[in-house]
């Protein structure tokens, strides 16, 4: 028999909703729990799933953007070849999370039926349709039941009592129905203080959120802060950037930092920085390759391409690869291989602003370096106060692998390279 599925009373005085999006049309085959329609009220956006499998014999006439009232038929579900005859179909709805049938009845409405849809049967006994169905299931003669509800109405408890069904059985039945019945997904448009807007967490941002949560749960993160006087480095870059531009390469400070990091971690006393922890084997895995990831901000979120084999490349080559990978990242043309194989990551917040921060480790790597905004600062040099260009550095490391002294020593070595850039191979 055809099944009329009605827009239920979602509570809180809601009497109508606006159809946001239809997911089906007449003639479509649907499965139980498949989303039929999205309906928006002034309280929430509701994804309404199908209560059963079958064929959509009829769909509500309202199109997207139009209203639908509580109690109106959303869809009629039947079998292939079946004809729908109004008035000769089963009419019902489904549970709404957070609102019980008892609460609905107190308000004078039962889920799936229009408010006030009582029926008068044997000898003037007033019952709700849901109660009448229950009486039929339990084979209870309603005319013999004394109602205890408002105005002498017969309730579900009255029917169960007359049938000799225990309260425990009732609770077990309700729990079973709640766990098995398809539920509507209700997304509220407000919180305690006012209306809110929601955006889906998806794509790169969702992947980043999962990665950051994994890092927070899998590492014992500590951050050391320090500064590098890059006055000489800035002068060297200024002298060389014109020659680099002639080759189509933008010579950035990041290229120098990447080279300084790799030259530092290649020293035996710092190779723990280029490692990860194999928890299953309880072993420290020290890498003898040097692949450095760098964070790129895109419209879709943060992407980390990787410069491979930095130890074998000069600064000009590194700068060219940074430029190429960053352009591919922003145009969403990176290959998966471009983002794999990293052993250490650098994130440059200084290009936007800010000084010190606590970068999150790109797990399973052991550490990450953050670069802050380069500023002119007064410093004491040779007993005199002079203005120097200062680069803030923030090193976050996994304290399970790296202790504070090791982290501080590693930062000191990086700073030494940055403050004496002639140690680094430019070409």
C-alpha positions, -999 to 999 in steps of 0.1 A, spaced: 0 0 0 12 35 -8 28 53 21 22 91 27 52 106 44 43 139 60 64 169 72 65 163 110 61 188 138 97 196 147 87 214 178 93 250 192 62 263 175 73 257 140 43 254 116 60 257 82 93 254 65 110 264 32 122 238 8 159 243 2 167 214 -21 149 184 -35 171 153 -38 145 132 -56 118 135 -82 86 115 -90 94 81 -103 128 78 -86 137 47 -67 148 55 -31 163 35 -2 156 38 35 176 66 51 183 83 17 179 121 20 147 132 2 147 169 8 163 197 28 138 219 46 147 252 64 127 267 92 136 299 111 152 276 137 171 249 117 179 233 84 165 197 84 177 169 61 147 146 58 156 109 51 132 84 36 115 62 62 115 32 38 126 20 4 104 22 -27 93 43 -56 84 80 -53 48 79 -65 41 116 -57 62 146 -45 50 177 -28 41 203 -54 62 231 -38 95 237 -56 127 249 -41 123 282 -23 86 276 -16 68 268 17 56 235 31 33 233 61 36 209 90 15 178 83 15 182 46 26 151 25 63 154 15 63 123 -7 42 92 -13 63 60 -14 50 28 -30 59 0 -53 67 -1 -90 35 2 -110 14 11 -79 -12 39 -82 -16 65 -55 -52 72 -44 -54 100 -18 -73 88 13 -64 52 8 -28 52 19 -9 47 52 -1 82 66 29 86 89 61 105 97 93 97 117 108 106 150 124 140 155 155 141 176 150 158 210 112 157 210 93 127 223 58 116 213 46 124 248 58 160 245 40 163 211 8 150 226 9 175 255 10 202 228 -20 186 211 -1 171 182 13 137 172 43 134 150 31 127 114 -4 141 119 -19 175 118 -24 192 152 -58 183 166 -62 152 144 -81 132 171 -106 106 161 -138 98 178 -145 61 180 -166 37 200 -189 54 225 -173 88 223 -138 77 232 -112 102 220 -79 89 208 -50 100 188 -42 81 156 -9 67 171 -29 54 201 -55 38 179 -27 20 159 -12 8 192 -46 -5 203 -50 -24 171 -16 -40 174 -22 -50 210 -59 -61 202 -73 -37 228 -110 -27 227 -108 11 231 -144 14 243 -135 -6 274 -105 16 283 -108 44 308 -87 73 296 -64 91 320 -52 119 297 -65 154 294 -103 155 290 -105 118 295 -83 111 264 -70 75 261 -32 75 262 -6 49 250 0 40 286 -37 33 291 -37 10 261 -6 -8 273 -20 -12 308 -52 -26 294 -31 -51 273 -10 -61 303 22 -47 288 47 -37 315 65 -4 317 98 -22 312 86 -37 279 74 -2 269 108 13 275 125 -16 257 102 -11 227 108 27 227 146 22 228 144 -3 199 122 20 179 146 49 185 177 30 176 162 15 144 140 42 131 156 66 106 161 101 121 160 135 106 193 155 107 184 188 123 210 216 121 201 245 144 206 280 130 211 296 165 228 290 198 221 304 233 231 339 222 217 344 188 217 332 151 248 315 136 259 305 102 275 271 94 299 262 67 309 226 59 344 215 69 356 198 37 384 194 12 419 206 22 406 223 54 391 190 66 423 171 58 443 197 76 420 196 107 424 158 108 462 161 105 465 187 132 443 167 156 465 137 149 496 157 157 481 171 189 473 136 201 505 119 190 532 143 200 545 160 232 549 194 216 572 222 231 582 254 214 615 273 217 618 310 205 649 328 193 660 356 170 685 358 141 703 390 131 700 388 93 713 422 84 742 407 64 718 381 48 694 409 38 723 427 21 734 396 3 699 389 -9 695 424 -21 728 421 -42 719 387 -57 681 390 -63 685 410 -96 707 382 -111 682 356 -99 653 376 -115 671 375 -148 668 337 -145 631 340 -138 637 332 -101 624 351 -71 651 349 -44 633 348 -11 646 345 25 628 311 27 654 296 4 682 307 27 664 294 57 657 260 41 694 256 32 705 267 67 681 242 83 695 213 62 731 223 68 724 224 105 706 190 108 733 173 87 757 178 117 758 146 138 748 164 170 716 175 153 705 145 132 678 137 158 659 167 144 655 148 111 637 118 126 604 103 137 592 78 163 581 43 153 558 37 182 550 1 172 586 -10 171 597 15 198 625 28 176 637 62 165 639 65 127 667 89 117 665 99 81 696 103 59 677 123 33 667 159 36 632 168 21 619 200 34 582 209 33 570 245 33 535 258 40 516 276 12 484 295 19 458 290 -8 421 299 -12 412 263 -3 435 261 27 471 253 37 491 231 14 526 218 21 547 209 -10 581 194 -4 615 204 -18 634 171 -23 671 164 -17 679 199 -4 714 189 7 725 185 -30 710 218 -41 723 254 -39 702 283 -28 693 295 -63 680 261 -72 660 258 -40 645 293 -46 635 282 -81 618 250 -68 600 269 -41 586 293 -67 575 265 -90 559 244 -62 541 275 -47 526 284 -81 514 249 -86 499 248 -51 479 280 -57 466 268 -90 458 234 -76 481 216 -100 504 198 -75 509 161 -79 506 139 -48 543 132 -52 550 169 -47 535 167 -12 550 134 -1 583 124 15 589 154 38 613 150 68 610 185 82 586 214 76 590 252 76 561 276 79 565 313 71 540 335 89 563 365 85 551 372 50 517 381 65 526 394 99 533 384 135 565 376 153 566 344 175 540 316 173 537 279 181 536 260 148 520 225 149 543 196 141 536 180 107 533 145 122 551 121 120 580 145 116 598 154 148 599 192 145 588 223 126 603 257 122 582 289 121 595 322 106 581 355 119 580 390 104 615 405 98 617 439 116 643 466 122 651 465 159 676 484 181 702 459 195 735 463 214 765 454 192 800 461 202 788 482 231 767 504 209 730 505 202 725 499 165 695 491 142 696 455 128 672 434 108 659 407 131 641 374 120 620 358 148 622 320 149 599 295 166 609 258 168 582 233 179 596 198 186 584 165 199 598 163 234 596 125 233 625 126 208 641 160 213 649 177 246 651 214 252 689 216 251 690 198 217 664 221 203 682 252 216 715 240 201 699 233 168 684 268 167 718 283 176 734 265 146 706 277 122 711 313 135 749 310 130 743 301 93 717 329 88 740 355 105 770 343 84 753 336 50 787 332 32 788 297 47 758 288 25 763 278 -11 745 304 -32 752 287 -66 
